[in-house]
């Protein structure tokens, strides 16, 4: 009625479905069974479809309600379905599960059932070290993400990077990878215009943002042919958000003494800008990755990472090898480049989405407690661009300023990274695959894990990074350097 043409295939789909149902119910020569699920795997109730209700209303059918026990109507017909039914009934219908187990005890399914029954989360599971070395090699290419995955859950690392197991993804055309577009646009903008961004008007910045978004879309094979009103609307939303971020970055650079030095700095690839290795007892770890942005001021180096989601740095996480990506990258550009540790200017996460709650777009991260560097990043010191430094009435630094540490502490972190890398390399090659996840301060280990259905940890309680202050973190780092991790 509004003059908009909206594609609606539901009517045609319904007709096709009814036709297929008609064909199938006409096939049997003796007997027809109609079955439907009463609940999902997770236990949520399901209603029968309209076809089932219609058949019950108009035909004299015998309704057999499945009470969970095996009978002539719901026997598994193959080993695969027997195993599925065993897993489904193991905890909710033990008698049924036992019946299935007895029926398949002389088949290969028996080994799978025994494995499930004997699998207890938290046990020190191990591969044979020879198998682990064949699987991973002695020269391990390790990204910061893989490092984090291993220390978060060794079993998850084994599934993903040892077995190569992957979650099945629907085959669909999806160019709206927001994070990819953001990184592409910001890299192009800073690489091609550098510090001159601060001299460009907001209108010029908007035009450049639209230009780089179009460049990205043109680079995606088939996008222009599949472009429609919906995808154009999604692009417009991303464009609006990106323009706000670009304006903020231009404002930040206009008052900052730090200047962009490199974007998308590659580590450990064929034509890498940096190559960093960590030795361990049985080999070497070669770091691989890409750093979003490196800034420099008077020889001081800081790392900036663009985050399209929320990201808050929590220092206690590093004790367990978590949340270390940016610090590992900082290590790479400092020690990996032969730069003195004292030239470290910290790490910062740049929000890359719209400020819908009026909280500002100030970066968060970890910075050295050096007023010269802090005011070189945020001239007014008001916390508009980097974390704000708070002081007590006596002039001492307030405990609220937990984003700042003494500059010597960065050297301690770098030493600790070397210890962690050695420990990680030794554990990977020795075959550690224990199901013993560790929750970070704001990053639960199991919440988004793709392997939670196979690890058996569903009722377990992950280890949790303790909530301790910065001083306690560095006390524990000193203990680890003396006594080992």
C-alpha positions as CSV (number, residue, x, y, z in Angstrom):
1,X,0.0,0.0,0.0
2,X,3.0,2.3,0.5
3,X,4.3,1.5,-3.0
4,X,7.2,-0.6,-1.8
5,X,7.9,-3.9,-3.5
6,X,8.8,-6.4,-0.8
7,X,9.9,-9.8,-1.9
8,X,7.8,-12.4,-0.1
9,X,8.5,-16.0,-0.9
10,X,6.7,-17.5,2.1
11,X,3.5,-18.2,0.0
12,X,5.4,-20.1,-2.7
13,X,7.5,-21.9,0.0
14,X,4.3,-23.0,1.7
15,X,2.8,-24.3,-1.5
16,X,6.0,-26.2,-2.3
17,X,6.1,-27.7,1.1
18,X,2.5,-28.8,0.9
19,X,3.2,-30.4,-2.5
20,X,6.2,-32.3,-1.1
21,X,4.2,-33.5,1.9
22,X,1.4,-34.7,-0.5
23,X,3.9,-36.6,-2.6
24,X,5.4,-38.3,0.5
25,X,2.1,-39.3,2.1
26,X,1.0,-40.9,-1.2
27,X,4.1,-43.1,-1.3
28,X,3.5,-45.8,1.3
29,X,1.8,-49.0,0.1
30,X,1.2,-50.5,3.6
31,X,1.7,-48.1,6.5
32,X,2.6,-44.4,7.1
33,X,4.4,-43.1,10.2
34,X,4.3,-39.3,10.9
35,X,6.7,-38.2,13.6
36,X,7.6,-34.8,15.1
37,X,9.8,-33.6,17.9
38,X,8.2,-32.6,21.2
39,X,11.2,-30.7,22.4
40,X,14.6,-29.4,21.3
41,X,17.9,-31.0,22.3
42,X,18.2,-28.3,25.0
43,X,14.8,-29.2,26.4
44,X,12.6,-26.4,25.0
45,X,9.0,-27.5,24.1
46,X,8.0,-27.7,20.5
47,X,4.5,-27.7,19.0
48,X,3.5,-30.1,16.1
49,X,3.3,-28.4,12.7
50,X,0.0,-27.5,11.0
51,X,0.2,-30.6,8.9
52,X,0.4,-32.9,11.9
53,X,-2.6,-31.1,13.6
54,X,-4.5,-31.2,10.3
55,X,-3.9,-34.9,10.0
56,X,-5.0,-35.6,13.6
57,X,-8.2,-33.6,13.1
58,X,-9.3,-35.2,9.8
59,X,-7.9,-38.7,9.9
60,X,-8.4,-41.6,12.3
61,X,-4.7,-41.9,13.4
62,X,-3.1,-43.6,16.3
63,X,-1.1,-41.1,18.3
64,X,1.9,-42.6,20.2
65,X,3.5,-40.2,22.7
66,X,7.1,-41.0,23.2
67,X,7.7,-41.2,27.0
68,X,11.5,-41.4,26.6
69,X,11.6,-45.2,26.9
70,X,12.4,-47.4,23.9
71,X,9.6,-49.2,22.2
72,X,8.8,-50.6,18.7
73,X,8.1,-47.1,17.4
74,X,11.4,-45.4,18.3
75,X,14.2,-47.9,18.0
76,X,17.5,-46.5,16.6
77,X,18.0,-48.1,13.1
78,X,21.8,-47.5,12.7
79,X,24.9,-47.3,14.9
80,X,25.1,-43.6,14.3
81,X,21.6,-42.9,15.5
82,X,22.1,-45.4,18.4
83,X,25.1,-43.3,19.5
84,X,23.1,-40.1,19.2
85,X,20.2,-41.5,21.2
86,X,22.7,-42.8,23.9
87,X,24.2,-39.3,24.3
88,X,20.8,-37.7,24.4
89,X,19.4,-40.1,27.0
90,X,22.6,-40.6,29.1
91,X,21.5,-38.1,31.8
92,X,17.8,-37.8,31.3
93,X,16.8,-41.5,30.7
94,X,19.5,-43.7,32.1
95,X,17.5,-46.9,31.6
96,X,17.1,-46.2,27.8
97,X,20.8,-45.3,27.6
98,X,21.8,-48.6,29.3
99,X,19.5,-50.6,26.9
100,X,21.2,-48.9,23.9
101,X,24.7,-49.5,25.3
102,X,23.9,-53.2,25.8
103,X,22.7,-53.5,22.2
104,X,25.8,-52.0,20.7
105,X,28.5,-53.4,23.0
106,X,30.0,-55.6,20.3
107,X,30.2,-52.8,17.7
108,X,32.6,-49.9,17.2
109,X,30.1,-47.6,18.9
110,X,31.0,-49.3,22.2
111,X,34.4,-47.5,22.2
112,X,32.8,-44.2,21.8
113,X,30.4,-44.8,24.6
114,X,33.2,-46.0,26.9
115,X,35.1,-42.8,26.0
116,X,32.2,-40.6,27.0
117,X,31.7,-42.5,30.3
118,X,35.4,-42.3,31.2
119,X,35.9,-38.7,30.1
120,X,36.1,-36.5,33.2
121,X,36.7,-32.7,32.7
122,X,39.8,-31.3,34.4
123,X,41.9,-34.5,34.2
124,X,45.4,-34.0,33.0
125,X,44.9,-35.3,29.5
126,X,48.0,-35.6,27.4
127,X,49.0,-36.6,23.9
128,X,52.1,-38.7,23.5
129,X,55.0,-36.2,23.1
130,X,56.1,-37.8,19.9
131,X,52.6,-37.4,18.4
132,X,52.4,-33.8,19.6
133,X,55.7,-33.0,17.9
134,X,54.5,-34.6,14.7
135,X,51.2,-32.6,15.0
136,X,52.7,-29.2,15.8
137,X,56.4,-29.5,14.8
138,X,59.3,-28.1,16.8
139,X,59.3,-24.7,15.1
140,X,55.8,-23.5,16.0
141,X,54.2,-20.5,14.2
142,X,52.1,-18.9,16.9
143,X,49.9,-15.8,16.6
144,X,48.9,-13.8,19.7
145,X,45.3,-15.2,19.3
146,X,46.6,-18.8,19.3
147,X,48.7,-18.1,22.3
148,X,45.7,-16.7,24.1
149,X,43.6,-19.7,23.1
150,X,46.1,-22.2,24.4
151,X,46.4,-20.5,27.8
152,X,42.6,-20.1,28.0
153,X,41.9,-23.7,27.3
154,X,44.4,-26.3,26.0
155,X,41.7,-28.6,24.8
156,X,40.2,-25.9,22.6
157,X,43.6,-25.2,21.1
158,X,44.0,-28.9,20.4
159,X,40.6,-29.1,18.6
160,X,41.1,-25.9,16.6
161,X,44.8,-26.0,15.7
162,X,45.7,-29.6,16.3
163,X,42.8,-31.4,14.7
164,X,41.8,-28.5,12.5
165,X,38.1,-28.9,13.6
166,X,35.9,-26.1,12.4
167,X,32.3,-25.1,13.1
168,X,30.2,-25.6,10.0
169,X,29.2,-22.2,8.6
170,X,26.1,-21.6,6.4
171,X,27.0,-21.0,2.7
172,X,26.0,-17.4,2.4
173,X,27.3,-14.2,0.7
174,X,28.2,-11.8,3.6
175,X,30.4,-8.8,2.8
176,X,29.3,-6.9,5.9
177,X,32.2,-7.9,8.0
178,X,32.2,-4.7,9.9
179,X,35.6,-5.2,11.5
180,X,37.3,-5.8,8.1
181,X,35.8,-2.7,6.6
182,X,36.9,-0.6,9.6
183,X,40.4,-1.8,9.5
184,X,40.6,-1.3,5.7
185,X,39.4,2.3,5.8
186,X,41.5,3.3,8.8
187,X,44.6,1.7,7.3
188,X,44.1,3.4,3.9
189,X,43.4,6.8,5.6
190,X,46.4,6.8,7.8
191,X,48.8,5.2,5.4
192,X,48.0,7.6,2.6
193,X,47.5,10.8,4.6
194,X,49.5,10.2,7.8
195,X,49.7,13.1,10.2
196,X,48.1,15.3,7.6
197,X,44.7,13.9,8.7
198,X,44.6,16.6,11.4
199,X,44.7,19.3,8.7
200,X,41.7,17.9,6.8
201,X,38.2,19.3,7.3
202,X,35.4,17.0,8.5
203,X,33.9,17.2,5.0
204,X,37.1,16.0,3.4
205,X,37.4,13.2,5.9
206,X,33.8,12.1,5.2
207,X,34.6,12.0,1.4
208,X,37.7,10.0,2.0
209,X,35.8,7.6,4.3
210,X,33.2,7.0,1.6
211,X,35.9,6.6,-1.1
212,X,37.7,3.9,0.9
213,X,34.5,2.1,1.7
214,X,33.7,2.0,-2.0
215,X,37.3,0.7,-2.7
216,X,36.7,-2.1,-0.2
217,X,33.3,-3.1,-1.7
218,X,34.8,-3.0,-5.3
219,X,37.5,-5.4,-4.1
220,X,35.0,-8.0,-3.0
221,X,34.2,-10.4,-5.9
222,X,30.6,-10.4,-6.8
223,X,29.4,-7.7,-4.3
224,X,28.3,-5.2,-6.9
225,X,26.2,-7.8,-8.7
226,X,24.5,-8.8,-5.4
227,X,24.1,-5.3,-4.0
228,X,20.6,-4.4,-3.0
229,X,18.7,-1.9,-0.8
230,X,19.4,-3.9,2.3
231,X,23.2,-4.0,1.8
232,X,23.2,-0.3,0.8
233,X,21.5,0.4,4.1
234,X,24.0,-1.6,6.1
235,X,26.9,0.2,4.3
236,X,25.3,3.5,5.2
237,X,25.2,2.6,8.9
238,X,28.8,1.5,8.8
239,X,29.8,4.7,7.0
240,X,28.0,6.9,9.5
241,X,29.8,5.1,12.4
242,X,33.2,5.2,10.7
243,X,32.9,8.9,10.0
244,X,32.4,9.6,13.7
245,X,35.5,7.5,14.5
246,X,37.6,9.2,11.8
247,X,36.6,12.6,13.1
248,X,37.8,11.6,16.6
249,X,41.1,10.2,15.4
250,X,41.7,13.4,13.5
251,X,41.0,15.4,16.6
252,X,43.3,13.2,18.6
253,X,46.2,13.5,16.2
254,X,45.7,17.3,15.9
255,X,46.7,17.7,19.6
256,X,49.0,14.7,20.0
257,X,52.8,14.7,19.8
258,X,52.7,11.0,18.8
259,X,52.6,10.5,15.0
260,X,51.6,7.4,13.0
261,X,54.7,5.5,12.0
262,X,53.3,2.3,10.5
263,X,49.9,0.6,9.8
264,X,49.2,-3.1,9.5
265,X,52.8,-3.9,10.5
266,X,53.3,-7.6,9.6
267,X,55.2,-10.1,11.8
268,X,56.5,-13.5,10.9
269,X,55.2,-13.6,7.3
270,X,57.2,-14.1,4.1
271,X,57.7,-10.4,3.5
272,X,57.3,-9.4,7.1
273,X,58.4,-6.1,8.6
274,X,59.4,-8.0,11.8
275,X,60.6,-11.5,12.7
276,X,60.5,-12.5,16.4
277,X,61.3,-15.9,17.8
278,X,61.1,-17.3,21.3
279,X,63.2,-20.4,22.2
280,X,61.9,-23.2,24.3
281,X,63.5,-26.5,25.4
282,X,62.5,-28.5,22.2
283,X,62.3,-25.8,19.6
284,X,61.3,-22.3,18.8
285,X,58.1,-20.2,18.6
286,X,57.9,-17.9,15.7
287,X,55.5,-15.0,16.3
288,X,53.0,-14.2,13.5
289,X,50.5,-11.4,13.3
290,X,49.7,-7.9,12.2
291,X,49.7,-4.7,14.3
292,X,47.0,-2.2,13.4
293,X,49.1,0.9,14.1
294,X,52.4,2.0,15.5
295,X,52.9,5.6,16.7
296,X,56.2,7.3,17.7
297,X,57.3,10.4,19.6
298,X,60.9,11.3,20.4
299,X,61.8,7.6,20.0
300,X,59.0,6.4,22.2
301,X,56.7,3.7,20.8
302,X,53.1,3.0,21.4
303,X,50.8,0.4,19.8
304,X,47.1,1.1,18.9
305,X,44.5,-1.6,18.1
306,X,41.1,-0.8,16.5
307,X,38.3,-2.5,18.3
308,X,34.8,-2.6,16.8
309,X,33.4,-4.3,20.0
310,X,34.0,-3.4,23.6
311,X,37.5,-4.2,24.9
312,X,38.8,-3.3,28.3
313,X,42.4,-4.2,29.4
314,X,42.7,-6.0,32.7
315,X,46.3,-6.4,33.9
316,X,45.7,-9.5,36.1
317,X,44.8,-11.5,33.0
318,X,48.5,-11.5,31.9
319,X,49.5,-13.7,34.8
320,X,47.6,-16.5,33.1
321,X,48.8,-15.7,29.6
322,X,45.5,-14.0,28.7
323,X,44.8,-10.7,27.1
324,X,48.4,-10.4,26.1
325,X,48.0,-9.7,22.3
326,X,48.9,-6.0,22.4
327,X,51.7,-6.5,24.9
328,X,53.2,-9.3,22.8
329,X,53.0,-6.9,19.8
330,X,54.7,-4.2,21.9
331,X,57.4,-6.6,22.8
332,X,57.9,-7.3,19.1
333,X,58.4,-3.7,18.1
334,X,60.6,-2.9,21.1
335,X,62.8,-5.9,21.8
336,X,62.2,-7.5,18.4
337,X,63.6,-4.3,16.8
338,X,66.4,-3.8,19.3
339,X,64.8,-0.7,20.9
340,X,65.5,0.0,24.5
341,X,62.8,-1.0,26.9
342,X,62.7,2.5,28.4
343,X,61.3,3.8,25.0
344,X,58.0,1.9,25.7
345,X,55.0,4.2,25.6
346,X,52.3,1.6,26.1
347,X,49.3,0.0,24.4
348,X,45.9,1.5,23.6
349,X,42.6,0.2,22.3
350,X,40.8,2.6,19.9
351,X,37.0,2.3,20.0
352,X,35.9,2.0,16.4
353,X,32.1,2.3,16.6
354,X,29.7,5.2,17.3
355,X,29.5,6.8,20.8
356,X,25.8,6.1,21.3
357,X,25.9,6.5,25.1
358,X,27.9,9.8,25.1
359,X,30.8,8.1,27.0
360,X,33.3,9.5,24.6
361,X,35.8,7.6,22.3
362,X,38.8,7.8,24.6
363,X,41.2,4.9,24.2
364,X,41.9,2.5,27.1
365,X,44.9,0.3,27.7
366,X,48.2,0.4,29.7
367,X,50.6,3.4,29.8
368,X,53.8,4.3,31.6
369,X,53.4,6.6,34.5
370,X,55.4,9.4,32.8
371,X,53.6,12.8,32.7
372,X,55.7,13.9,29.6
373,X,54.3,11.0,27.6
374,X,50.7,11.3,29.0
375,X,50.5,14.9,28.1
376,X,52.1,14.2,24.7
377,X,49.1,12.0,24.0
378,X,46.4,14.1,25.6
379,X,47.5,17.7,25.8
380,X,44.7,18.8,28.2
381,X,45.1,15.6,30.4
382,X,41.3,15.5,30.6
383,X,40.9,11.9,29.5
384,X,39.4,12.8,26.2
385,X,41.8,10.7,24.2
386,X,43.7,8.4,26.6
387,X,42.9,7.2,30.2
388,X,42.9,10.1,32.7
389,X,45.6,10.2,35.3
390,X,44.0,10.8,38.8
391,X,45.9,12.3,41.8
392,X,45.2,12.3,45.5
393,X,45.2,15.5,47.6
394,X,48.8,14.9,48.6
395,X,49.9,14.8,45.0
396,X,50.4,11.0,44.8
397,X,48.8,8.9,42.0
398,X,45.4,7.7,42.9
399,X,44.6,3.9,42.8
400,X,41.9,4.8,40.3
401,X,44.7,5.3,37.8
402,X,45.0,1.5,37.2
403,X,45.8,2.1,33.5
404,X,49.2,3.4,34.4
405,X,52.3,1.5,35.6
406,X,55.9,2.5,36.3
407,X,58.0,2.4,33.1
408,X,60.3,-0.3,34.6
409,X,57.2,-2.6,34.9
410,X,57.1,-2.9,31.1
411,X,60.5,-4.6,31.2
412,X,59.1,-7.0,33.8
413,X,56.2,-7.7,31.5
414,X,58.5,-8.4,28.6
415,X,60.6,-10.8,30.7
416,X,57.4,-12.5,31.8
417,X,56.2,-12.9,28.2
418,X,59.5,-14.7,27.4
419,X,58.8,-17.1,30.4
420,X,55.3,-17.7,29.2
421,X,56.3,-18.3,25.6
422,X,58.9,-20.9,26.8
423,X,56.3,-22.6,29.1
424,X,53.7,-22.6,26.2
425,X,56.1,-24.1,23.7
426,X,57.1,-26.8,26.1
427,X,53.5,-27.6,27.0
428,X,52.3,-27.7,23.3
429,X,55.1,-30.1,22.3
430,X,54.7,-32.3,25.4
431,X,51.1,-32.9,24.4
432,X,49.1,-30.9,27.0
433,X,45.4,-31.0,26.0
434,X,43.7,-30.8,29.4
435,X,40.0,-29.6,29.6
436,X,40.7,-26.9,32.2
437,X,39.5,-23.5,31.0
438,X,40.4,-20.2,32.6
439,X,38.1,-17.2,32.6
440,X,39.7,-13.8,32.2
441,X,38.4,-10.8,34.2
442,X,36.0,-9.9,31.4
443,X,36.4,-12.8,29.0
444,X,34.7,-16.1,29.9
445,X,36.5,-19.1,28.4
446,X,33.5,-21.2,27.5
447,X,30.8,-18.7,26.5
448,X,31.7,-18.5,22.8
449,X,33.7,-21.7,22.5
450,X,32.9,-23.8,19.5
451,X,34.0,-27.1,21.2
452,X,31.8,-27.0,24.3
453,X,29.7,-29.8,22.9
454,X,32.6,-32.2,22.9
455,X,34.7,-31.3,25.9
456,X,32.3,-32.5,28.6
457,X,32.8,-29.4,30.8
458,X,29.2,-28.2,30.6
459,X,28.7,-28.5,34.4
460,X,32.2,-27.5,35.4
461,X,33.4,-24.3,37.0
462,X,36.4,-22.7,35.1
463,X,39.3,-21.3,37.0
464,X,38.9,-17.5,37.3
465,X,41.6,-14.8,37.1
466,X,41.6,-13.2,40.6
467,X,40.7,-9.5,41.0
468,X,44.0,-8.1,42.3
469,X,45.6,-4.7,42.0
470,X,48.6,-3.8,39.8
471,X,51.1,-4.0,42.6
472,X,50.0,-7.5,43.4
473,X,50.4,-8.4,39.7
474,X,54.0,-7.4,39.7
475,X,54.7,-9.1,42.9
476,X,53.5,-12.4,41.4
477,X,55.6,-11.7,38.2
478,X,58.7,-11.3,40.4
479,X,57.9,-14.6,42.2
480,X,57.5,-16.3,38.8
481,X,60.9,-15.0,37.6
482,X,62.5,-16.4,40.8
483,X,60.5,-19.7,41.2
484,X,59.2,-20.3,37.7
485,X,55.7,-20.2,36.3
